Amino acid sequence: MKKREKLAIIHSWYPNAITTIDSVNKIIDFVEYDLDLEPKQVMLADSVCSDDVNSIQYPARTQEFLGPFKMGGLDGFPFTGLTGMGAFASHVPDNGAVFIYYGPHVGITKDGTLGEIHRFGQSKNSGCCGAAKGALAKLVNNQIKAGNVSELDYQMNTIEQILFNEKERVLNAPAPLFTATEVIYEAIDKRINELVDKTNYTCKYVILVGAILVNSDSDMGSFTEIRRFDVIDLTTKKRQNNIERFNQHS
């Protein structure tokens, strides 16, 4: 299947998505030409779901960066918190940059079904993101209690609470899983920015790339719809929004 055919399937849900490989290539070009840095001067931290498919479909060129430092747990929420953010902030080269890629993931099969993928070696499709689908099912069945977060299932309970706080929005949506993914993205984006504001960096830039990571069948690969592409100049404290430029020629 040609790339344009794959993109046509993904674009039925995420019209601004590009292949994750192309998104990484664009970011590396930006780092080299706009920030005048080499990838080896950049410490990558990602806050994406711990689902093994994200490791399988992770573009090889990300290895040109330092890292990655893993911030994310179930569906990409940055569960390592302020301690995690501070840890990799102290690992970055002095004249370099921190690059944080974050967001939830969702599956789309080659027939356009949202919330599923066909994984390598399996005979049937499986859920993606399973945590989001599980939390949504509990929301639909009125099985989530406000504030109920246990030590035994802390991460899942946190995802449940994120959806519970937007219960009417999610349940009244034409495609509840799509909207649940949007809600989770907004929660991750808010938390990442809170953590950045409370962290001291000794480098030159902080690059924030928030996205919906779209996984597909094992022969399709993954896709990324960028929602935020900000660069904070730590010398001037100014934040530049580059999203429109990034989405050009996608």
N, C-alpha and C positions, 0 to 999 in steps of 0.2 A: 504494500500500500504506500502510495506517494505521500510526502509530507503534507501537501495541500489537501489531500483527502482525509488525512488524520485530523488536520486543523478544522476542517469543515464539520466534523463530528463534535469536536470540543467546543467550537464556536456556537453551537446550538444552545449551550448553557453559559459559556464564558467568551463573549465575542472579542475581547481584547487579549486572549491568551496566545502565547507563543510557545514553542518548545522550550523546555527548561534548559536545554543545551544552548539555544540561541540567547536566552536571557542571561546566562552566565557569560557568554561571549560578549554581549553588550556591556555588562558590568565591568568586565576586565578591560575592555576598550576605554570605558569611562575613567577607570582608575589610572590607566596609563596615559591617556591623552589629556584629560581634564584636570586630574589631580597630580599628574606628573610623578606617579609612584609606580613601583614594580609590585606585582602581586605578592612577592615574598616580604614586602613591607606591610602587608595587611593581615591582621588577625581576623579570621572568619569565626563567627559564632552563629550557630543556627538554632532556631527555636521552632522545630517541626516535629511532627509526631514520631514516636519511637517505633512505629510500624516498620518491619523489615523491608517493605517495598520501597521505602524512601531511601534506604541505603543501596538497594539494588538499582534504583533509577536515579541515583545521585550522579550528576555529570562529572566526568573524570577531570575536567579542567579546574574544578574547585580545589584540586590538590596543589595548584600553583599558589594558593594562599597558605598562610600559616593556619594550623588548626585542622578541622574545626573543633571549637569548644561546643559541647552539646548542652543547650539550655532547656530544651523542650522535653515534655513527657507526652501524655495522651493528647492527641490532636493538636500538638504544638504549643500548648500553654507553657509559659516560661517558669516551670516549677523550681528551677534552681534559684530563682529569686535574686535578691540584692547581693547575696554572697557570691552566686555564680557570676553575675554581671561584674562585680568587683574583681573577681579572680582573673577572668580573661582580660579585663582592662589593664591589669598589671603585667600581662604577658606581651603586650604589643610593642613593636619597636618605637623608640622615641619620636622618630621623624616619619612615622607611618600612619596607619589608620585602623580603626575598628570597623568591621563590616558585619552587620547583624541582619541575617535573612530570617524572616519569621512568618508564621501564618498557619492556618489549619490546612488539612488536605481532604480531598474528596475523590472518589473514583467515578470514572465514566467509561463504560464498556464501548467496544467498537460499534455496537448497535445503538449507542446513545443513552443507555440506562444509567441514571445517576445513582451513586452510592454503592456500586459494585465494580469489581474488576475480575478478570480471569488471570489468576496467578500461575506462575511457571509450574508445570507438572501436575496441576490439579484438573480434575474432570469437570468441576462445576465452579461457577462464580462464587466469590466471597465478598463480604462487606468491606467497605472502605469509605469513610473511616468507621471502623467498628464501634469505637467509643461514642462518637457522635450519634450513630444509629441507635446504639443501646440507650443512650441518655434520652434521645427523642422518643423511643418506644415507651420508656418509663414516664415521660411527660404526657404522652397521649393517654396512657392508662392511669394517670393521676397517682403515680407511685413515688413522686418526689416530694419530700417535706422541706419546707423552708429552713435553711441553716443546718441541715443534716449532713455533716462531713465527718467521716470516721477515719481513724488511723489505718484500718485494714484496707480501705479502698479510697484513700484520700484524693488521688488524681481523678478517678471516675466521678466521685462525689462533687468535686469542684466543677467539672464539665456539666454535671447535672444542674448545679446551682446557677451556672451561667445561663443555661436555657430556661430554667424556672423563672429567673428574673425577667425574661422576655416571653413569658408563656403565651400570652394572647397573640403577640406578633407572629410567633412561630406556628402556633396551631391554626391560625386563620390564614396562613399563607397558601397560595396555590400549590407550591412545592415545599412542604415543611422542611425537608432535609436541606434544600438549597438555602432557605432562610436561616436554618439553624447554623449552617456553615458561616453565613454572613455574621450572625450574632457572635459566634466564637471568634471570628476574625477581629471584630470590633473590640472584644474583651482582651485579646492578645495584644492588639495594637495599643490599646490604652495602657496595659501593664508594662509593655516594653518601654513606652515613652516615660512612664513613671520611674522605671528603674534607671533609664538613661539620665533623667533629671537629678537623680540622687547619687550618681556615680561620678567619681573623679577620674579623668583620663589624662595620661601624660603624652598622648600622641597629637597629631595635627588635625585629624578629621574623625568624625563618626558618620558612617554611612548606614542609613536605615532603609531596608528594602522589605516592605510588607506585601504579602501576596496570598492568593489562593493557589495552593499547589494541587494540581490535578493529576492524579495517577490514572493510568489506563491499562489495558491488557498487556501481558508480558511482551507482545510483539509490537506494541504501540508506543511505549515509553511514557514520559511524563511531560506535563505542560504547566506553564506558570502565567497567571494573570496578576501583574503587578498593580498594587493599590497605593503604595507609598514608595517614593524614591527620594529621600531627603538626605542632604549632606550638611552636617553641622561643622562649621569652621571653628575649631576650639580656640583659635587666636582671637577672632573677632566676636565669637559667640553667635554668629549669624547662621540661620538655617535656610538653605536653598532647596526649593521644591523642583525636582527634575522629572516629574512623572509625565508631563506632556511630551517632553523631548524623548523620553525613553519609549513612549508608545508610538512615536512616528515610525512609519515604514514597517510596522509589526506585521 
